[in-house]
Amino acid sequence: MEVTPPKRALKFLRWFCREEFLEEIEGDLMELFEKRAGVSLQSARRKFLWDVVCAFRPINIKSFTINNWTMNAIQNYTKVYFRRFRKETTHYLVNTLGLALGFAVLFFILMYVYDEEHLDRYHTKADRIYRVLEKRTGEDGEVQHFSATSNMLADGLKDEFPEIEETAKMLSLGSGGLQYGETLFNDRNYVFATKSLFKILDFNILAGDPFQDVNGSVGVVLNETTAQKLFRDEDPIGKIVTMPGRMSSVEVVAVYEDLPATSTYQFNTVYVSDFTQFPSYYGNWLTSWDSRGMTTWALFKEESRPESVQAKKKAFMEKYYNDEIRPHHDFYFQPIAEMHLSSAHLDAFGTDPVQAVPYSQRQFVSIIFLIGIFVITIAALNYINLSSVQALKRTLEAGIRKVNGATIGQLRFQLFVETFLTLLIAYVLSVALLIIFHSKFLEFSGKDIPLGRFFSPELLAYHAAAFGVIWVLSSLIPAIYYSKLNHSLMLTRNVFVGKGDLLRKSFVVVQYGISLCLIIGSIVLYRQLHFVQTKDLGFKNDKLLTLDINSGAARQQFKSIITGLKANANVINATTSSRVPGEWKSIPSVELTLVQNENPVVATHYAADENWLDTYQMKLKAGSNFSGIAGSDTLKVILNEKAVELLGLEDPVGKSVWLSEDTLSKMQIIGVVKDFHFQSLHEPLGPVVITSWNNPVLGIDYFTIRYRENVSDVLTHIETVQKRYDPETPAEINFLDERWERYYQADQSRSYLILIATIISIIISAFGLFGLVNFTVERKTKEVGIRKVLGASIPNILQIILRDYVVLLLISLIVAAPVAWWVLSSWLQDFAYRIDLSVGVFTIAFAAVLVVSFATVIARVYRLAKSNPVNSLRYE
Amino acid sequence: MKEQSLGEFEELVLLMVAAHHDEAYGVLILESLEEKLDKKVNISAIHVALKRLEKKGFVNSRFGGITTDRGGRRKKFYVISALGKSMLDKQYALRTSIYQEIPNISFN
């Protein structure tokens, strides 16, 4: 048998043992082994192994920090990096700041996108909760989608489909309020809902029990804030509150913690009801399948999918919808997590609960995400460009390292380490920026995200991913340049090889292309928003207040209320109407025909009194206003120009027109009002018919007050008048222009985000340009000296250096313009009233980039151009 | 300079190096020590002691010639230095002088 010690043990010994001790130790161990092997090989091997283990002690272990090249290299690379940082401060600062800004923008945007994508996902059963949506096909074939479904749908779904574990329905009825003793306030943010809502959605019940039985009457569940507001320090459970105008004596059954900011709906109050307690005139509507009102929730059983319900839908439809109504109804399921980003197709309806977070669009989230990628790309390209020119300058260093035996791999690795350090510093700076600008971000984005969530594990994972990708991508090119420098030039100092010029230039083109796109985008966005906000609406929407009519008392005494309202020096005029322009509830429409049932024109229907036109400062084009005498106005209408045009009337005043809603009535046209906008300018202007307040089909719902000045005085006055005629209901007053702003709020916050990202992208691009020009200036120092000696003037020299860059900018413009044009025109398509995309916009964008970029470099170039040629000739 | 110290085990190893003048190396020291002490000693303990002694300047070392034994590894021989010898003398003198001061104690 062969007498050898255990191979692995020996190998291990040789690996860890210090070179200078190995000979002795190994020798002694071998000698001992040989001696012992004479007795028993088995035990000798065992003892050898034990001896090796005993020898594995600090004094014998070689210093891996000294002999292992990786450890050593990282220390050395770091040292060299910081030395260069001190030497080439401009270069490194520009690089690092650019990346830090890029990171900060990216991280803000990631947070925004993450938040948008995660709305409503906090429910524990989120993957099984669906909202049921209604697809309604009108008589004329027009398809509309609503979140307001048939009122019986929830009951039907639960009865018929075993896949569905639970359903719930909820309903909002517009204005509402709460009263407890002396405390009384308005709150539109409530729902009537079945108890099962608490089984489907997550509510953190703090006190009481929402499922508790209150003898068949309605119970109310409050959120913490509302309970606090209503009861201060008292215990809310069991207290009796009133919902003015709707419900008297409702018992508080539970209090829940305010729903998180990541919830689309944030009910302040949930009235728990099985809808049998409603006044009898609701009865038919609440039990009708041909109705539209309830928001319906469905909780599917584990492993069940809505597809199986969809497949069995036909029989269901036939069972519950009679032949007459069935063609108009259809429903489908929307996962709760999709609610925020996939609801843009829904039409608003009066019974929709208030959304705490308005719907957004996936398209916009993608755009914002793309912008984040753009900005970080610009920063990364900067880094690549600046580091590759730096790498080319480091010939001497690369040479020395190579002479000392560094491999190409090691040189590349060095650049990877350096990029890592730069990114690390940039990351730390960006975290500081996140903290500093956190509150500004919340303001612009309209979100409520605590700072801690920016550093949640998931977000940190995204940070790490972004960091990693940028690290690898932006190290690669500089590393290749650095490691492949021409060997023969290696040991010469400051030789510059013009390698990679084309690549660098194309990077500059890409950077500026992106910046230009973003600038053009921001300008167009801003102009369009300015346009829609200042466009002549056909009436004046400032200095108008609306007061909701929420009770029969107010409705009956409206004339006295108007007289009361007018009795204040600051009130110019007051009127009543069924709806107001800028309305959030749907505005009823009516069919207009000249001859009965022929070529109907669907027009928006307003009912108003004789003060309406004056209060809104709308202009009559022809004919006259309502007389104000009840009897004579009943069958009179005023049309807008659009309606006249669609009806094809030449001389409309005095003509008759048929109005068909539920009933058919023949009306006389007494006037034509100039077109006015009553909806967001996303929508085209439509035909309008105004009937008198005492028309047979439409009741009044609002007062509108035009005031002169001193709003607070006017507001107090309105409240006093309201109290006088309707002491039960709290006054619900709104500024009309604020309602109009809601139409553009989403656009507004988007435009802010985009504008800021754009400004930062220009800054980062300018950083990059500065770095490149700085480098060019260094390189051309001697050239400039020679030119000056030969008689070149300062402008000549500026021109020589800047010419190249102007050309690059022009190329970027040529590349960027069509892209921007295409994207923006499709966005503008969304507006019925829009600005034109003019050449001017592109010129402004180009000029902006030119000015910002050159302003940053001109000082540097000018200093060179002005310098004494004697000094520049001595350079190097 | 700090007074050089000598641990108990180190002292034994140093004595053994001195005893096997010019012939002392790891395995020999180990075997003699085991014999004298009548207990098992691990070789690496000897190595560590030798390293320390060498660092303190009490022993000098040299490599022997290559043989076919020991896997072709050379022996490392240790010789006591003058400093080492004087250290041993001092220790011996110290111990003897104290020992002589012990009165006659009877243990019965």
Interface residues (C-beta under 8 A of the other chain):
Chain A: F21 E23 E24 I25 E26 G27 D28 L29 M30 E31 L32 E34 K35 W50 D51 C54 A55 R57 I59 N60
Chain B: Y25 G26 V27 L30 N42 I43 S44 A45 H47 V48 K51 F63 D69 R70 G71 R73 R74 K75 K76
